[in-house]
């Protein structure tokens, strides 16, 4: 069992990063860019901390299932948009599925993460209950990936 001390240290590091972010925004000449770059760095720091905290095998499979569920949700939303149920005027190419993103290549790059997570769970040595959800998600994710028509996104 892990001690809570590393988690406290990670929270302290995150508080330091937020403090630097606020200081940078206060003294920056271009505050808009400072905020954008700070939010990008902060999101990467939070993702790194999540990956560090969820490295235990007990948390890996549920985390992958959440990632797969997000991919399925965005895939279904994009496919419904492509069939004309929801507006998608902001898409760069109206014939290519982009879901909530503007560019279909970015969406294809995003879809590769849940697709690989689903394949990993499907071929893992987990119990059958952990393989059932990825088995249902694979056709939806694959069809949405094909509908992006983004060859460069597939190569990511």
N, C-alpha and C positions, 0 to 999 in steps of 0.2 A: 504494500500500500504506500502510495506517495504521500509525503508530508505536505502540508499546505504552504510551506515556506517558498517553494518556487513560484507558486501562483501569486503570492503576495509580491514577490520580486517582479513578476511580469506586470502586475497592476502598477507598481511603482514606476517601471520603465514606460508604461503607457501614459501615466500621468506626466512624466517628464517630456514625452513626445508632444502631448497636448499643450504643455506649458511652452515649449519651443514654438509650436504652431501659433499660439496666441501672441507670443513675443514677435515672431516674424511678421504677423499681420499688422501689429502695432507700429513697427518701425519701417515697413516696406514702402517704397515709393508707389509701386503698382499693387494696391491691396487686392484687386480682383484676381490677379495671377497668383498672388501669395496664398489667397484662400483656396484657389483651385489646386495648386500644387500641394498645399498642406492637406487638403482632403484626400488627394491621391495617396500621399505618403501615409496618412493616418489609416486609410482603408487597407493598405498593404501591411502596416504594422498590426492591425487587428486581425487580418487573415493569418499572418505569421503566428501570432499568439494563439489563435484558435487551432491551427495545425499542431502547434507545440503541445497544447493542453489535450487535444483529442488524439494523441499518438497511441494511447492505450487501445488495445483491440476491442474492449467493451464499447468504445465510442466510435470506432471506425465504421462499422457497418451501419449504424443509425445515421451517421453523418453522410455516408455515401447514398443512403436512401433519401435523405433530404435533398441532396444534390440532384438525384435522379428525378425526384418529384418536381423540383423547380424546372428541370429541363422539359418534363412532360407538360407542365402547366404552360410554359412559354411556347412550346410546340403546338399545343392545342389552340392556344390563343392566336398564334400566327396563322395556323391553318384555317381557323374560323374567319380571320381577317381576309385571307386570300380568297375565300368563297363569298366575300361581300357582306358578311353580317356586321362587322365593325369597321369603322372608317380607318383607312391607312393612307391618307394623303401625304404623310411625311416620308413614306418609303422612297428611297432613291430610285429603285427599279420596281414599278408596280407588279410586274409578273413574277418577281422572286420573293419568297416568304422572308420577312425580316422580323416579325413579331413586334416587340416594343422597341427594337433597335431601328436605326435608319438604314443601315447597310446590311445586306444579306450576307456578306463575307464575315462580318463581325458575329452575326447570329450563327453562322456555320461553325466558326471557331468556338463559340460558347457551347454549341450542341455537342461538340466532340468530348467535352468534359463529362457530362452525364452519360453519353454513349459508352465511353471507355469505363466509367464506373459501373454501368450496368453489365458490360461484358466481364469485368473483373469479378463482380459478385456472382454472376452466372457460372463462371468457371472456377470459383473458389471451392474450398472444401467445407462450406457452411451447410447448415441444415436446409432442408427443402423450403422452409418458410422464407428464408432470406433470398432464395432463388426465384420465388414466385413473382414478386413485384418487378424485378428486372426483366423477367421473361415477358411480362405484359407491356413494359415500357419500351422495349427494343423496337417493335414495329412502328410505334408513334414517333420515336426519336429518329429512326432511319428514314421514314417517309418525309418528315419535316426537313431533315438534312438534305435529302434529294431535291425537295422543292425549293431550297435556297438557290439552287443552280449556281453554286459558287465553288468552282474548282480550286481556287487558291485557298479558300476556307477549309476545304477538305484536307489540304496538305499540311495544315497546322500541326 
